[in-house]
């Protein structure tokens, strides 16, 4: 397939591009720096600064991963607008490409996040669970709504709600590992909030599966089968690195330092990948201890 991607130079996008290239697909990348995109990804790709630059290509699939980092700064009103606009604009650019093509792509996979559900407390969360109305939910809802127009073009739409994506090469795990090694990591608040997580390798395989399986459409939770509470997650990190994690950061301190953004750290959702499992997808790393061991061994062997 000829696959056009936004967010291709990011933590998930780079790994997905390499996996698609290895499978024989041709790649087009939307980048603010088209000339440097191939170097940042590490493979040969076509690149334009707008998705409509690919309107002359036989595009079979589009993947939407773009968006400003959620933890890129305190959530002022200006920052919130940046978070929304970056996601909606990138999505709208891909929708515009679909409209411009003589033959629309067969499928669009558009990222969203566990934040769609908001704070769900102790309730088990599946794709049909009603959201709790807060900024994280509204952000994801606008992101998802921006992709919906492709359905009227006959494009199969998949909305992929990511859990916390783990790999030592980037994301939250890269920043947390040194902290744990130096004994300075801590559970957050009471540590009871759920942290849905997924190994980056499993996430990439799920995205490829959703692209290629024509029977799959609609919303999918992309997280491991058993999310952990924050205290359990931190304990697993400590076991993986043979370090204790005895400390706790009080919720009030996080609220004072981060304001509304602290909700992303102090609340969560017991998010389950029900539709993935029902459709037959198999996780290579369903448990965090095994996932961390495999990741760290791979990193040591390089």
C-alpha positions in Angstrom: 0.0 0.0 0.0 0.9 3.6 -0.3 0.4 4.9 3.2 0.4 8.6 4.2 1.1 9.4 7.8 1.0 12.5 10.0 3.1 12.5 13.2 5.5 10.1 11.5 8.6 11.6 13.2 7.3 11.1 16.7 7.9 8.3 19.2 5.1 6.0 17.8 5.3 7.3 14.2 9.0 6.4 13.7 8.5 2.8 14.9 5.3 2.4 12.8 7.0 3.7 9.7 9.9 1.2 10.1 7.4 -1.6 10.5 5.3 -0.6 7.5 8.5 -0.2 5.4 9.7 -3.6 6.4 6.3 -5.0 5.3 6.9 -3.6 1.8 4.6 -0.6 2.0 5.5 2.8 0.5 5.3 5.8 2.8 4.3 9.4 2.5 5.0 11.6 5.5 3.5 15.0 6.4 6.2 17.0 8.1 6.9 20.7 8.8 10.5 19.8 7.7 10.0 17.6 4.6 13.7 17.6 3.8 14.7 16.3 7.2 11.9 13.8 7.7 13.7 10.7 6.3 16.7 11.4 8.5 14.6 11.6 11.7 12.7 8.4 10.9 15.7 6.5 9.6 14.3 5.2 6.4 13.4 6.4 2.9 10.1 8.2 2.7 8.3 10.8 0.5 7.5 14.0 2.4 5.4 17.1 2.0 4.5 19.9 4.4 0.8 19.2 3.8 -1.2 16.0 3.2 -2.8 17.4 0.1 0.7 17.3 -1.4 0.1 13.6 -1.9 -3.1 14.1 -3.9 -1.4 12.8 -7.1 -0.4 9.5 -5.4 -2.4 6.3 -5.3 -3.0 6.6 -1.5 -4.5 3.4 -0.1 -4.4 4.3 3.7 -3.8 7.3 6.0 -2.6 7.3 9.6 -3.1 10.3 11.8 -0.7 10.5 14.8 0.0 14.2 15.0 -0.6 16.4 18.0 1.3 18.7 20.4 2.7 16.9 23.5 0.0 16.7 26.2 2.7 17.4 28.9 4.4 20.2 27.0 3.5 22.9 29.5 0.9 24.0 32.1 -2.6 24.0 30.8 -3.2 27.7 30.3 -6.1 28.6 28.0 -3.5 29.3 25.3 -1.9 25.9 25.8 -5.3 24.2 25.7 -6.0 25.9 22.4 -2.6 24.7 21.0 -3.4 21.1 22.1 -6.7 21.2 20.4 -5.7 23.0 17.2 -2.6 20.8 16.6 -4.8 17.7 16.6 -7.8 19.0 14.7 -5.7 20.8 12.1 -3.6 17.7 11.3 -6.7 15.6 11.1 -8.5 18.1 8.9 -5.4 18.1 6.6 -5.8 14.3 6.1 -9.5 14.6 5.6 -8.8 17.2 2.9 -6.5 14.8 1.1 -9.2 12.1 1.1 -11.6 14.6 -0.5 -9.0 15.6 -3.2 -8.1 12.0 -4.3 -9.8 10.6 -7.3 -10.1 7.4 -5.4 -10.3 7.9 -1.7 -8.2 5.6 0.5 -9.6 2.4 1.8 -8.9 3.2 5.5 -8.0 5.9 7.9 -6.6 5.1 11.3 -6.8 8.1 13.5 -5.2 8.3 17.0 -7.0 9.4 20.1 -6.1 8.6 23.8 -7.4 7.2 27.0 -8.1 10.8 28.1 -11.3 10.5 26.1 -12.9 8.7 29.1 -11.8 11.2 31.7 -11.7 10.2 35.4 -13.5 6.9 35.7 -12.6 6.0 39.2 -13.0 2.2 39.9 -15.2 1.4 36.9 -13.9 -1.0 34.2 -13.8 1.0 31.0 -14.4 -0.4 27.5 -15.1 1.3 24.2 -18.7 2.0 24.9 -18.2 3.4 28.4 -19.6 7.0 28.7 -16.9 9.6 29.2 -16.5 11.9 32.2 -16.7 15.5 31.0 -13.4 17.3 31.5 -10.7 18.9 29.3 -9.0 15.7 28.4 -12.3 14.2 27.2 -13.2 17.3 25.2 -9.7 17.4 23.6 -10.0 13.8 22.5 -13.6 14.2 21.4 -12.8 17.1 19.1 -9.8 15.1 17.7 -12.1 12.1 16.9 -14.9 14.3 15.5 -12.5 15.9 13.1 -11.9 12.5 11.4 -15.5 11.5 11.0 -16.1 13.2 7.6 -14.1 10.5 5.9 -16.9 8.0 6.5 -19.1 9.9 4.1 -16.4 9.3 1.4 -16.6 5.5 1.9 -13.4 5.4 3.9 -13.2 2.8 6.7 -12.5 4.8 9.9 -10.7 3.4 12.9 -10.3 5.5 16.0 -7.4 4.2 18.2 -7.5 5.3 21.8 -3.9 4.9 23.1 -2.9 4.0 26.6 0.5 5.0 27.9 3.0 3.8 25.3 6.1 2.3 26.8 9.6 1.8 25.3 13.0 2.8 26.6 13.7 4.7 23.3 11.2 7.5 24.1 8.0 8.6 25.8 7.5 8.5 29.6 9.6 5.4 30.1 12.8 6.9 28.8 12.5 9.8 31.3 11.5 7.6 34.2 14.2 4.9 34.0 17.1 7.1 35.1 14.9 8.4 38.0 14.2 4.9 39.2 17.8 3.9 38.9 18.8 6.8 41.1 16.1 6.0 43.7 14.3 9.2 43.1 11.0 7.9 41.6 7.8 8.0 43.5 4.1 7.0 43.3 1.7 9.8 42.7 -0.9 10.8 45.2 -2.5 7.8 46.8 -1.2 5.6 44.0 -4.6 4.0 43.4 -5.3 5.7 40.0 -5.3 3.3 37.0 -2.6 3.6 34.3 -3.6 1.8 31.1 -0.3 1.0 29.3 0.9 -0.8 26.2 4.3 -1.7 24.9 5.2 0.3 21.8 5.9 -2.9 19.8 2.3 -4.2 20.6 0.8 -0.8 19.7 2.6 -0.8 16.3 1.4 -4.3 15.6 -2.2 -3.4 16.6 -2.1 -0.3 14.3 -0.8 -2.4 11.3 -3.5 -5.0 12.1 -6.2 -2.4 12.1 -4.9 -1.0 8.8 -4.8 -4.3 7.1 -7.9 -6.1 8.4 -10.8 -4.8 6.4 -13.4 -6.1 9.0 -12.2 -3.7 11.7 -13.7 -0.2 12.1 -14.9 2.1 14.8 -13.3 2.7 18.2 -10.6 0.5 19.7 -8.8 0.8 23.0 -5.1 0.2 22.4 -3.8 -0.8 25.8 -2.6 -4.0 27.5 -5.3 -6.4 28.8 -4.6 -5.6 32.5 -4.0 -1.9 33.4 -2.2 -1.3 36.7 -2.7 1.2 39.4 0.0 3.8 39.8 1.5 2.2 42.9 1.6 -1.2 41.1 3.2 0.4 38.0 5.9 2.0 40.0 6.6 -1.2 41.9 7.0 -3.1 38.6 9.5 -0.4 37.4 11.4 -0.9 40.7 11.5 -4.7 40.3 12.8 -4.4 36.7 15.7 -2.2 37.8 16.2 -3.8 41.3 15.5 -0.5 43.1 13.0 0.3 45.8 10.3 2.9 45.1 9.4 4.1 48.7 8.5 7.7 48.0 5.2 9.4 47.4 4.5 12.8 45.9 1.4 14.3 47.6 -1.5 15.1 45.4 -1.7 18.6 46.7 1.9 19.3 45.6 1.2 18.1 42.1 -2.0 20.2 42.0 0.0 23.3 43.1 2.8 22.7 40.6 0.8 21.6 37.6 -2.7 23.0 38.0 -5.4 21.3 35.9 -2.8 19.2 34.2 -2.2 17.3 37.4 -5.5 15.4 36.7 -3.7 13.5 34.0 -1.4 12.1 36.8 -3.8 11.8 39.7 -6.8 10.3 37.9 -7.2 7.5 35.3 -9.3 4.8 33.8 -9.3 1.0 34.1 -9.3 0.9 30.3 -9.6 -2.6 28.7 -9.0 -3.5 25.0 -12.3 -5.4 24.7 -12.8 -5.0 21.0 -9.1 -5.9 20.1 -9.4 -9.1 22.2 -12.8 -10.1 20.8 -11.5 -9.6 17.3 -8.6 -12.0 18.0 -5.6 -9.7 18.4 -2.8 -11.3 20.5 -0.5 -9.2 22.6 3.2 -10.2 22.8 3.5 -8.3 26.1 0.2 -8.6 28.1 1.9 -8.2 31.5 4.1 -5.3 32.6 6.8 -7.3 34.3 7.5 -9.3 31.2 7.2 -6.3 28.9 9.8 -4.3 30.9 12.1 -7.3 31.1 12.0 -7.7 27.3 12.4 -4.0 26.6 15.4 -3.6 29.0 17.1 -6.8 27.6 16.7 -5.5 24.1 18.2 -2.1 25.1 21.2 -3.9 26.8 21.9 -6.1 23.8 22.3 -3.1 21.4 
